[in-house]
Amino acid sequence: MLVLDANILVRAILGRRVRQLLEAYAGPGLRFYSPDAAYAEAEKYLPALLKKRGKSDADLAATLEDLKLLVEPINRDAYEHLEAEARERLRGRDEIFLRNQANIVEQDER
């Protein structure tokens, strides 16, 4: 099992490589999941990202539904009881990761 965040969902829709990797590795030995909130975040930002690339968002809902066949959405109720432990395990690492992500995004926007 591998849990994916909104950034991976966005890349699976905007790009080719992430989608290819998901299709190649999804199966009985490996299942992909993503929180409902990650899907909501992707759905929120994708229209603007598609517009910026000169693409239509007319098929976005269908595309997201198709992606859910590869990356199963999970409801918060399924994992919220684990959140405190997960945050404790990630304390310190998260701040470094977020700083690195901010630097990458800043460089991409230049």
Secondary structure, 3 states (H helix, E strand, C coil): CEECCHHHHHHHHHCCHHHHHHHHHCECCECEEEEHHHHHHHHHHHHHHHHHCCCCCCCHHHHHHHHCCCEEEECHHHCHHHHHHHHHHHCCHHHHHHHHHHHHHHHHCC
